[in-house]
Structure formats: structure tokens, C-alpha cells
Amino acid sequence: MEFLDIEMLKSILIIIGIDLVLGGDNAIVIALASRNLPKHQRNKAILWGTGLAIAVRVLLTAVALYLLNIPYLKFVGGFLLIYIAIKLLTDKEDEIEIEAQDNLFSAIKTIVFADIVMGFDNVLAIAGASHGNIWLVIFGLLVSVPVIIWGSKLILSFMERFPVTVYIGAGILAYTAAEMILGEKRLAPFFEEYHFLHFLLPISIILFVIVYGYLANKKQGRTV
């Protein structure tokens, strides 16, 4: 029972970590979409927009959990998450333009739509980290939402000031990717036969992502 509790705690902490690392985009979306609203409407836009976006994200993650039961899709998803982890370290271009809105409904709609478009990496990562438990997904999101809403700017500035934080986040994604690959049921006999891969694969993928990201950034003259 203690083992299960530790495993569940580990999954919750990983999900919260993923939310915080990938939640920086949410802060930018919220700030840009609501900046032209009257001050008394901004909090409403933030609360309603974020609330609806989280509800949609839970739904999409539930769909992703179902899809990951398709043979070899978890294996493919693991490699896709490796790509996302590298992209987190090396890609500095905005994925979507956010226009400021001058009415509450339009601002909420923009926040929700942009979150869906930009939240694919988050959905896939959380689906992989939750090991099929939708309640872990919901709990992780609920715990991290207040931090994302009220502490997102602080997190963004912290990441800019301490670039190593982003590497830690990429490492969390890399670990989750390894867990997804190792969790592929069709490959279970192979991983059972070569049990050392349960330790070697996560370490190898984490090192690959961090070293590749570091070298790519160094080549471009960036710290992160």
C-alpha cells in the first residue's frame, strides 16, 4: 500500500511539474487576450477563461488516455514527447498570435481557443504521466491552476533568471516520455526480458534531451 502511495505521489508531483513548466504559455495568453479589457473585467476573463480552458483540457486528456490504449500509440507518443521536451529548450518562437480583445466574451473565447491550440504538449505529457488515472489528471490540474493563474508571471521571470529551471522541466518531460515507452503493453515482454532498460532508458533519454538542447542553444548563442 505504501508503494502505491509513493507511486501516486510521484505521479501527482510530475503532473504538477509539467503543468508549471508548460503553463507559461497560459500566462502569456491570458495577459495578451485581456489587456484591453476594463480593469473590473480582467479578473472575470482570467477566471472564466482559465476555468473553461482547464475543463476542455481535462476532456482532451481523457480522450488522450483512451487513445494511448491503442497498440503502439503510447510508444509513438513517448517519442513525440521527447520532441516536445527538446522543443521546450530550443524553440523560442510563439506558436500562435494572440490579439487583445475589448469585450469579456471575446477575451474568454480567445483564452480557451489559444489554450486548446497551444496545450497539446501539456495534454500528451499529462496523459503519459497519469498512467491512465483521470482523477490524477484532474487533481494535478486543480492543484496547479492557482499557481498558474497567480504565479505564472513569477514562474516566467524565474525561468528567465534561472535557465536551469527550464532544463529541469525538459528533464521531467523526458522522464515521462521514457515511462510512456516502457509502459507500452505490446513491448512488455521485451522490457521484462531486458529489465535493465527500466533504469537505463529514462537516464539515457533525459541526458539526450538536456545535452542536445544545451548544445543546440550554445550553437545559437543562447543560454536557454
Secondary structure, DSSP 4 states (H G I P E B T S, - for coil): -HHHHHHHHHHHHHHHHHHHHHTHHHHHHHHHHHTTS-HHHHHHHHHHHHHHHHHHHHHHHHHHHHHTTSTTHHHHHHHHHHHHHHHHHH--S-SS-----SSHHHHHHHHHHHHHHHTHHHHHHHHHHTTT-HHHHHHHHHHHHHHHHHHHHHHHHHHHH-THHHHHHHHHHHHHHHHHHHT-GGGHHHHHHTTTHHHHHHHHHHHHHHHHHHHHHHHTT---
